[in-house]
């Protein structure tokens, strides 16, 4: 499949409005504005586009749920890309910002919104500067603001940079943050489609999701659906990182297998090492083993294999990776990023990190393994948002597949996984 979303990201001026206009930029918006809004929603539904932020929920269906009797309505673009191992939205925003602007405007037209907010991750200051400059050009040339393309449609795009909280990537926490409050999740229902930003109907969509809209409007829903397996159509961006020769963002059909992404697109495992394990959808999903990777990298296939495609952040680990160390490092991230609203997540994350640290430095006891499982199971499913499930996953999935490594740490008081780099450092006692 030829690149669609990333076709021009390597061009020197690919981010600029002039370049975008020379390559059919904003023509899909023009076409959409000639369609009744409900026809746009039906087109997106027929395409089968699923949200690219992690959950994979059908975008057209989400728009259909938006309460059309209440005004104003909003599109909130979730550009708070904070999931470890995920960096695809960054590429789109920095190298093709007008594709996102056009997607936002099409979404606003479909649900009857007059404003789209793009909530950018706090650390993306450099991205914000690029987007602000290009958005100003779009306003100046009539592609945003009043009477867009002479259609009579008024719509503003507002860029808002967050403060760098992982939790702001959860849709209701993002809305809270946009309203000037702490980024903490709301109790659902009501869902954002009914009571979202400022308690008004809101659709929260990921950057990559919205960037797919111009291609769907231009080429039709059947074209989009046929690009991938059934119910997994369209192009998909994959972030491959970790122990591979060529880490990066790769665009492919969801017919592409995980093995193809790792061994062909990303060049295979570095320095002649052997593949040990893969986290296929950002750090918060279960591990897959090497023999489980010859499957399409689609939402449904990865779920059937026992994990989730999530944000398509594929983290590759070779045989030198200590899984106790890996789980401890991931838990350090989650305990730091917990918003603190739910007790199981706030307190449990800290306890998991302490137990993993104890085992990792060589002071663990066999009963700690049952304690890890118990604490994890008392977090998962017991919080307002999916953060709790994400937080419990690293210890549970590494214990499931690599319990012997945990037991070796405890029995020998050190790590038994051979790795040259450990002999050069003294950061951890067990290593």
Buried (B, 14 or more C-beta within 10 A) or exposed (E): BEBBBBBBBEEEEBBBBEBBBEEEBBBBBBBBBEBEBBEBBBBBBBBBBBBBBBBBEBBBBBBBBBBBEEEEBBBBBBBBBBBBBBBBBBBBBBBBBBBBBBBBBBBBBBBBBBBBBBBBBBBBEEBBEBBEEBBEBBBEBBBBBEEBBEBEBEBBBBBBBBEBBBBBBBBBBBBBBBEEEBBBBBEEEBBBBBBBBEEBBBBBBBBBBBBBBBBBBBBBBEBBBBBBBEBBBBBBBBBBBBBBEEBBBBBBBBBBBBBBBBBEBBBBBBEEBEBBBBBBBBBBBBBBBBEBBEBBBBBBBBBEBBBBBBBBBBBBBBBBBBBBBBBBBBBBBBBEBBBEBBEBBBBBBBBBBBBBBBBBBBBBEEEBBEEBBEBBEBBBEBBBBBBBBBBBBBBBBBBEBBEEBBBBBBEEBBBEBEBEEBEEEEEBEBB
